[in-house]
Amino acid sequence: MPEIRLLLVDDHPVVRRGLRGYLELEPDFTVVGEAGEGEEALRAIEETRPDVVLLDLKMPGLDGQGVLDRLGKADDGPRILVLTSATDAERVPAAITAGAAGFVYKDIDPDALASAIRTVHAGQLLLAPIAMRGLMNGNGNAPSAPSLTPRESQVLGLIAKGQTNRQIARALGVSEKTVKTHVTNLLRRIGAADRTQAALWAVRHGIG
């Protein structure tokens, strides 16, 4: 398995120690740094170049949402897995829209957390069930969905599952170029700027 470089960001040292203790037992994980607040986290990301950042939302000073907003959606940036005790579901849409690749809670089983890290590292979107409901409930004022062709719905459903264009092409028995055309048309039709927004749109409208 390829090495996955991790940065732990939480304002409680005991939480960071606990996370480090069991994540370093995984053969493909290397914890390259820790940070206790947002500004420190941004510096650590620049210095250590992690693959995945485990990010708490509730921190003094610059909080987790502030870190996400500052990082933006740079293609060469780390994947962000929000790991928080915050159960207020209204945080979910803002975090995901700002670029988070996943959202889980601190009571997650260690094995499930390891799986979540590998999932977001692989380029997929991952939401805990409670977070998923918060995301869907947070879209009450969204405009009605445009009608999609059956093929567009298939492609969008596979995007929502985190599949690449190559994987979608194999699943549908078409060329990768055809999939790229479908994706371009889909993004324009639903008003999404990228695949992450398209995946969120699919979840909100029950596709996938």
N, C-alpha and C positions, 0 to 999 in steps of 0.2 A: 504494500500500500504506500502511496506517496505521503511524504511528511506534510502535516498540516500545522502551520505556525499560528499560535494562539496568543492574543492579548486579553487580559482580564481587567475589566473596568468596573469597580464597585467601591463605594466609599467606606465599606466595612472591611477592615483587614482580615477579620476572622472568616468572612465569606470568601475572600480571595484565597486565603490559605486552604480552606476546605475544597474549593474548586481545583486549585493547583494539585492538591494531594491526590484526588482520584483521576483527574484528567491526565496527569503524567504517568498513570499506570497503563494508559492506552499506547500501544507501540507506535502508532502513527501520529501522535500528538506531541508537540513541543511547545511549552509555554515560554514565550520569548520576552514577556514583560507583564507588568501590572501598573495600574493607575487608580488613584482614589478620587479623582474629579476630572471634569471635562477638559480643561486646558492641558493638564498633565497627560490625558489620554491622547489628545491631538499630537503632542510632542512625541509621545511614545510610538504612535502610528508612523510618524515620519522617520523615527530613528530605527525601529525594529522591523518595519514592513511585514506585519502579520498577514496571514491569509484570512483569518476569521477573528473578529473582535466580539467577545462576550460583553455586552454593554448594559449596565443598569440605567434605568431612566431617572430615578430619584436620587440626585446627588446635590450637594451644596455647590454654589457658584454656577458654573456652566454645567447644566444637567445633560442627561443622555439625549434628549430631543435637540438640545443645542449642538451637541457633537454631530448628530445626524445632519442637521441643517448646515453646519460648517463644512462637513465632508462632501455634501451633495451626492451626485450619482456618477462620480468619475469612474470610467471603465477600468482604470488601473488601481482603484482603491480596494481595501479589504471588504470581505463580506461581513455584514453586521448582523449578529444574532442578539436580539434584545432579550435579556434574562433579568426579570424583575419581579418584585413582590407586589407591584401595583396592579390591582384588580379592576381599576376604573377603565372600562372598555373604551372610553372616548379617546384614550391615548393611542389606540391601535392604528386608526386610519392615518394620523399624522406621522407616526413612526414609519409605517410602510411606505407612504407616499414620499417621505424624505429619503428613502433608499434602504431601509432595513430589509434584510433578506428573510428574517424569521422573527417570531415573537413567542417566547415560552416563559413559564413561570418558575420561580426558584424552588418550588416543591417538586419539580420534575425528577423522575427517577434517574440516577446517574447513567444507566445504560441508555435510557431514552435521550438524555442530553448528548451523549457521545454520538448517537445516531443523528440527532438534529444538527450537530456541528458538521458531520460528514454530508448531510443533505444540502445544507446551504453552501458548503464548500464546493459541491458538485454543480452549483448554479441554480438550484431549485428554491422555490419559495415555500416556507414552512410556518404554519400558524397553529398554536395550541387551540383546541376546540373553543374555549371561552373567548380567546382573541378573535377567532373566526366569526363567532356570533356578534362580537362587538363591531367588527368590520362591516358585516352585513347590515346590522341595525343602524350603523352610522351613515347609511346611504339613503335615508328616508326621503330626502329632497332631490334625489337624482332624477334626471329626465328619463322618459321611457326609452327602452332599448330599441335601437334600430333593428329592422329585420335583417337576418343573416341567411345566406344560402346554407343548405345542409353541409356542404363542404367547408364553408367558412366556420360554421359551428364546430365541426370536427377538429379543424386546425386550432381554433381558439381553445377548445377543451384540452387538447394536448399541450398547448402553451401553458395553460393553467396548471398542468401536472409537471411542469418544469422540463419538458422535452425540448431538445435542440431541433433545428431545422432538419438535420440529417436523420435524427430519430423519427421525426414526423414523416419524412419522406418514406422511410422504410415501412412505417406503420400503415401508411395510406397507399403504398405502391406507386408513388409518383416520384418525379425528379426533385432534387433539392432546389433547383431553380424555380420550379412550379410552386413549391412551398414558400420560397422567398416572396414570390409575387402575391400569394394569398396573404402572407403576413403584412406586407406593405399595404395592401388594400384594406385589411382588417384594422390596422392602426389608424388609418385615415378615417374609416367609416365610424369607428367608435370613439374617435378623438383621443386616442392614447399616444403618448410620446414615445413609449418603449414597451418592451415585452413584459416588464414588471407591472406597469399600469394596465396592460391588456389582461394579465393574469388576475389582477384585482377586479377588473371589470367583469371578467368571467365569473368569478366567485360571487360577486354582488348580484349577478343576474342568473345564477343557478346553472351555469354552463361548466361542464367538466366534472 
